[in-house]
Amino acid sequence: MTSLSQAIHEHRLKPGTKLGEDDLSEIYGVSRTVVRAALQALSHVQLVELKRNRGAFVAKPTIREAREVFEARALLEPRTARSATERMTDAALARLESHIAAEHQAIAEGEPGRALRLSGQFHIEISHIADQETIAGFVERLVARSSLIIALYWKRESALCEKHAHHALVEAFRRGDGDEAEAQMKSHLIDIVSALDLRDTPEPEVSLRDILAPD
């Protein structure tokens, strides 16, 4: 059920959407036991909330949680970018450039949700290049929460990534400039937060079948 996670990351399933076990079982052609296990796994990475006697819902971070997530990212990711600079290779640079190209293609094709998912993967890739697996695990969870936060609170699509932010990071990596990589990451995260409107916004109800069922 990877496509369920992807639908959440790409904002095709909005925060707060109810994830009915019967509907998911029918959509994916699997048992409710499999669906329940998948929802439990997604709850562990905080993409799904399991509510007693109510069922499963796409997680809906509060404004307080949104602030905490980006404060945590601001603490971790700039230093991780510096560490990635020290361990950067030509192959790692090529992977990052491939992520950027895919992001731009998604934006050009009018798929901001896909671009957002790819942008998150770019940040996760940097943490892996830094060879800090414990921190990479934290970053992966924070990026997943950030996707939900942006879905709820963004006020402009540039919350995905300012146009040149990732390019600037890659150029700092290419030059081996750890100070610049750290500064660019810090600035980039500030830009994302500045693109968020941290006020509650109601979301319309959606149909799981319309979004997830095969064409």
ZIQUI-V615685 format. One record per residue. N is the residue number from 1. RES is the residue in three letters. PHI is phi in whole degrees, -180 to 180 (* if undefined). PSI is psi in whole degrees, -180 to 180 (NA if undefined). BURIAL is I if it has 16 or more other C-alpha atoms within 10 Angstrom, else O. Layout:
{{N	RES	PHI	PSI	BURIAL} {N	RES	PHI	PSI	BURIAL}}
This chain:
{{1	MET	*	37	O} {2	THR	-59	-33	O} {3	SER	-65	-25	O} {4	LEU	-68	-48	I} {5	SER	-59	-44	I} {6	GLN	-64	-39	O} {7	ALA	-63	-34	I} {8	ILE	-70	-48	I} {9	HIS	-61	-34	I} {10	GLU	-91	7	I} {11	HIS	68	18	I} {12	ARG	-77	-28	I} {13	LEU	-108	117	I} {14	LYS	-83	155	I} {15	PRO	-54	137	I} {16	GLY	94	-10	I} {17	THR	-66	132	I} {18	LYS	-75	135	I} {19	LEU	-111	86	I} {20	GLY	-70	130	I} {21	GLU	-62	-41	I} {22	ASP	-64	-44	O} {23	ASP	-62	-46	I} {24	LEU	-65	-39	I} {25	SER	-60	-43	I} {26	GLU	-72	-41	O} {27	ILE	-61	-45	O} {28	TYR	-94	-8	I} {29	GLY	67	38	O} {30	VAL	-129	168	O} {31	SER	-74	162	O} {32	ARG	-65	-28	I} {33	THR	-63	-44	O} {34	VAL	-65	-43	I} {35	VAL	-60	-46	I} {36	ARG	-62	-41	I} {37	ALA	-66	-39	O} {38	ALA	-66	-42	I} {39	LEU	-65	-37	I} {40	GLN	-64	-42	I} {41	ALA	-64	-41	O} {42	LEU	-69	-28	I} {43	SER	-70	-31	I} {44	HIS	-67	-30	O} {45	VAL	-99	12	I} {46	GLN	66	26	I} {47	LEU	-88	-23	I} {48	VAL	-128	142	I} {49	GLU	-110	129	I} {50	LEU	-100	117	I} {51	LYS	-110	126	O} {52	ARG	-56	128	O} {53	ASN	65	8	O} {54	ARG	-124	-25	O} {55	GLY	108	-160	O} {56	ALA	-106	144	I} {57	PHE	-139	149	I} {58	VAL	-60	131	I} {59	ALA	-59	147	I} {60	LYS	-131	87	I} {61	PRO	-60	143	I} {62	THR	-78	170	O} {63	ILE	-61	-40	I} {64	ARG	-61	-45	O} {65	GLU	-62	-39	O} {66	ALA	-59	-46	I} {67	ARG	-64	-41	I} {68	GLU	-65	-39	O} {69	VAL	-62	-46	I} {70	PHE	-76	-27	I} {71	GLU	-65	-41	O} {72	ALA	-66	-42	O} {73	ARG	-63	-38	I} {74	ALA	-66	-29	I} {75	LEU	-77	-39	O} {76	LEU	-90	-48	I} {77	GLU	-73	-35	I} {78	PRO	-60	-44	I} {79	ARG	-68	-34	I} {80	THR	-66	-37	I} {81	ALA	-63	-39	I} {82	ARG	-63	-45	I} {83	SER	-64	-37	I} {84	ALA	-64	-36	I} {85	THR	-58	-41	I} {86	GLU	-70	-20	O} {87	ARG	-115	9	O} {88	MET	-68	140	I} {89	THR	-127	169	O} {90	ASP	-61	-39	O} {91	ALA	-65	-41	O} {92	ALA	-66	-41	I} {93	LEU	-60	-41	I} {94	ALA	-63	-39	O} {95	ARG	-64	-42	O} {96	LEU	-65	-42	I} {97	GLU	-65	-35	I} {98	SER	-65	-39	O} {99	HIS	-61	-45	I} {100	ILE	-62	-45	I} {101	ALA	-60	-41	O} {102	ALA	-67	-39	I} {103	GLU	-59	-50	I} {104	HIS	-63	-37	I} {105	GLN	-65	-43	O} {106	ALA	-62	-42	I} {107	ILE	-64	-44	I} {108	ALA	-62	-31	O} {109	GLU	-89	7	O} {110	GLY	72	33	O} {111	GLU	-121	74	O} {112	PRO	-63	-31	I} {113	GLY	-65	-43	I} {114	ARG	-65	-39	I} {115	ALA	-62	-39	I} {116	LEU	-64	-43	I} {117	ARG	-62	-43	I} {118	LEU	-66	-37	I} {119	SER	-61	-43	I} {120	GLY	-63	-40	I} {121	GLN	-64	-33	I} {122	PHE	-59	-46	I} {123	HIS	-66	-40	I} {124	ILE	-65	-40	I} {125	GLU	-60	-39	I} {126	ILE	-61	-42	I} {127	SER	-66	-32	I} {128	HIS	-73	-39	I} {129	ILE	-61	-36	I} {130	ALA	-66	-12	I} {131	ASP	61	44	O} {132	GLN	-125	81	O} {133	GLU	-64	-36	O} {134	THR	-64	-47	O} {135	ILE	-65	-38	I} {136	ALA	-58	-38	I} {137	GLY	-63	-42	O} {138	PHE	-63	-45	I} {139	VAL	-61	-41	I} {140	GLU	-61	-43	I} {141	ARG	-68	-40	I} {142	LEU	-66	-38	I} {143	VAL	-66	-40	I} {144	ALA	-61	-44	I} {145	ARG	-65	-37	I} {146	SER	-62	-37	I} {147	SER	-59	-44	I} {148	LEU	-67	-39	I} {149	ILE	-63	-44	I} {150	ILE	-65	-39	I} {151	ALA	-60	-36	I} {152	LEU	-83	-40	I} {153	TYR	-121	0	I} {154	TRP	-68	149	I} {155	LYS	-118	-5	O} {156	ARG	-155	149	O} {157	GLU	-68	-15	I} {158	SER	-68	-5	O} {159	ALA	-60	-21	I} {160	LEU	-57	-53	I} {161	CYS	178	130	I} {162	GLU	-58	147	O} {163	LYS	-50	-43	O} {164	HIS	-106	6	O} {165	ALA	-61	-47	O} {166	HIS	-71	-36	I} {167	HIS	-60	-44	O} {168	ALA	-62	-39	I} {169	LEU	-64	-46	I} {170	VAL	-62	-39	I} {171	GLU	-66	-37	O} {172	ALA	-64	-41	I} {173	PHE	-62	-43	I} {174	ARG	-62	-37	O} {175	ARG	-81	-9	O} {176	GLY	71	29	I} {177	ASP	-98	92	O} {178	GLY	-65	-38	I} {179	ASP	-60	-44	O} {180	GLU	-69	-40	I} {181	ALA	-61	-44	I} {182	GLU	-63	-44	I} {183	ALA	-66	-41	I} {184	GLN	-65	-41	I} {185	MET	-66	-42	I} {186	LYS	-61	-46	I} {187	SER	-64	-40	O} {188	HIS	-61	-45	I} {189	LEU	-67	-36	I} {190	ILE	-62	-42	O} {191	ASP	-61	-41	I} {192	ILE	-63	-47	I} {193	VAL	-61	-38	I} {194	SER	-67	-18	O} {195	ALA	-90	3	I} {196	LEU	-101	141	I} {197	ASP	-108	97	I} {198	LEU	-82	63	I} {199	ARG	-132	150	O} {200	ASP	-64	136	O} {201	THR	-130	125	O} {202	PRO	-68	144	O} {203	GLU	-115	138	O} {204	PRO	-70	154	O} {205	GLU	-71	147	O} {206	VAL	-129	162	O} {207	SER	-100	126	O} {208	LEU	-59	-39	I} {209	ARG	-64	-42	O} {210	ASP	-62	-35	O} {211	ILE	-89	-40	O} {212	LEU	-104	-24	I} {213	ALA	-66	141	O} {214	PRO	-60	150	O} {215	ASP	-68	NA	O}}
